Amino acid sequence: MILGSILNPVNSSIIAVSLVPIGAAFGAPPSQTAWLVSALYLATAIGQPVVGRLIDIFGPRRLFLAGTALAGIAGVVGTLAPNLGMLIAARVILGFGTCAGYPAAMYLIRSEAKRTGHDSPAGVLTVLAISNQTIAVIGPTLGGLLIGLGGWRTTLAVNIPLAVVGLLLGLLRLPPTPAAQRSGPDAAVRLTTRLDAAGMGLFAAMLVALLLFLMNPQASHWYLLLLALTAATGFAVRERRAAEPFIDLRVLAGNGPLLATYGRALLSYVVSYAFLYGYTQWLEQGRGLSATQAGLAQLPLFGTAIAVSALTGRRQEIRGKLLIGAGAQLLACLLLLLLGASSPVWLLVAVALVVGVPQGLNSLALQNSVYHQADPERMGSSAGLLRTFGYLGAIVASAANGIVFTHRADTAGLHHLAWFLTALAAVFLVGTVADRSLGRVGRDEPADDGTAAPAA
């Protein structure tokens, strides 16, 4: 479960220190290499809930194995890519290949709780969250070391051994698919009646149009917003009429706390990935560090995130985690305004330490929120949607980086980015303070209004 779920964060973060050397190799400015980030998230934002729904219907084993194999193929294509276009194509394949790991893990944890009649230990979810945070944070450091050893292509090649190990572990350890979910004479019937291909197609069209606009937001691209709105309208109509909707909008619309969690995920990941990509690029071009040094400069962030998650992971309540994470996130954005081309190392370390606090708290709290707030029968697709909102945030962050760093990642661009992130972090904090439902998540006692808290 852990190995499958980290395939996406390792590829999300390891590219951060690769963007500058890739741009130098292909003569591409930051506005073009930003597509290496956006391509992965565009594919994954669409694929996560789709694959999650397939896991809900057919079980996790086969989808996990197929996705892991696709990630290995993408590693080969990326390693041999002769130009930027082929490298972007490899990242798209990689995005679809890494879609199965996290929904499969959340599905298995939830189904085991259902089988035993006992809620999964908080430590299981904590380990899953910490492993993803660890890889997301250590990715730039790992990437810098790999680039120092064999150039930027090694950051793509790393997927090959990871995929091989994932396939072996999946074949040996993943439980077999229950008989009711195996392919057989009625598989085609289940596929057409439960898969809701039309809803998935409209959902994909809506996201593609929206994300293409966000990647290059210009007034001349207004038609993309119109296409997104049209697809969204068709998607809403379709899902309300479908017997087995891809995303049950009626249930989702009645689950305000879950919708708020998705909104917080969007805001949180915009800030997180702007730091991961924009700040890392600035360390190399604005501060003058090498790729290896920029990766090492992120190590304090890694240590803080792991320590915070380990210390707080077994506590079920999430409101306090989100409040502290929101405050630290706002402080980190403001600290960016103090940075310049000659900033001392201690200030870079201080920024990394502060960023590590929300990195360790927010993603863990958001994951646990979905676990408690979502319909257990749709845990795979609900977990996939959490990642989709996170990847939407990553694409917004990538677009913002492309706007403020038009030709190179200089200090003026970093300060413009900091003001944008500060506004988002303030909205995250205000929304968290105002959401009273957070006090009931993870608790079994009755809520203040006399209604029972969501069952764990």
Stockholm file with secondary structure:
# STOCKHOLM 1.0

chainA/1-456         MILGSILNPVNSSIIAVSLVPIGAAFGAPPSQTAWLVSALYLATAIGQPVVGRLIDIFGPRRLFLAGTALAGIAGVVGTLAPNLGMLIAARVILGFGTCAGYPAAMYLIRSEAKRTGHDSPAGVLTVLAISNQTIAVIGPTLGGLLIGLGGWRTTLAVNIPLAVVGLLLGLLRLPPTPAAQRSGPDAAVRLTTRLDAAGMGLFAAMLVALLLFLMNPQASHWYLLLLALTAATGFAVRERRAAEPFIDLRVLAGNGPLLATYGRALLSYVVSYAFLYGYTQWLEQGRGLSATQAGLAQLPLFGTAIAVSALTGRRQEIRGKLLIGAGAQLLACLLLLLLGASSPVWLLVAVALVVGVPQGLNSLALQNSVYHQADPERMGSSAGLLRTFGYLGAIVASAANGIVFTHRADTAGLHHLAWFLTALAAVFLVGTVADRSLGRVGRDEPADDGTAAPAA
#=GR chainA/1-456 SS CHHHHHHHHHHHHHGGGTHHHHHHHHTCCHHHHHHHHHHHHHHHHHHHHHHHHHHHHHCSHHHHHHHHHHHHHHHHHHHTCCSHHHHHHHHHHHHHHTSSHHHHHHHHHHHHHHHHTSCCCHHHHHHHHHHHHHHHHHHHHHHHHHHHHHCTTHHHHTHHHHHHHHHHHHHHHSCCCCGGGSCSTTHHHHHHHHSCHHHHHHHHHHHHHHHHHHHSCCGGGHHHHHHHHHHHHHHHHHHHHCSSCSSCHHHHHTCHHHHHHHHHHHHHHHHHHIIIIIIHHHHHHTSCCCHHHHHHTTHHHHHHHHHHHHHHTTCCCCHHHHHHHHHHHHHHHHHGGGCCTTCCHHHHHHHHHHHHHHHHHHHHHHHHHHHHHSCGGGHHHHHHHHHHHHHHHHHHHHHHHHHHCSSSCCHHHHHHHHHHHHHHHHHHHHHHHHCGGGGGTTCCSCCTTSCCCCCC
#=GC SS_cons         CHHHHHHHHHHHHHGGGTHHHHHHHHTCCHHHHHHHHHHHHHHHHHHHHHHHHHHHHHCSHHHHHHHHHHHHHHHHHHHTCCSHHHHHHHHHHHHHHTSSHHHHHHHHHHHHHHHHTSCCCHHHHHHHHHHHHHHHHHHHHHHHHHHHHHCTTHHHHTHHHHHHHHHHHHHHHSCCCCGGGSCSTTHHHHHHHHSCHHHHHHHHHHHHHHHHHHHSCCGGGHHHHHHHHHHHHHHHHHHHHCSSCSSCHHHHHTCHHHHHHHHHHHHHHHHHHIIIIIIHHHHHHTSCCCHHHHHHTTHHHHHHHHHHHHHHTTCCCCHHHHHHHHHHHHHHHHHGGGCCTTCCHHHHHHHHHHHHHHHHHHHHHHHHHHHHHSCGGGHHHHHHHHHHHHHHHHHHHHHHHHHHCSSSCCHHHHHHHHHHHHHHHHHHHHHHHHCGGGGGTTCCSCCTTSCCCCCC
//
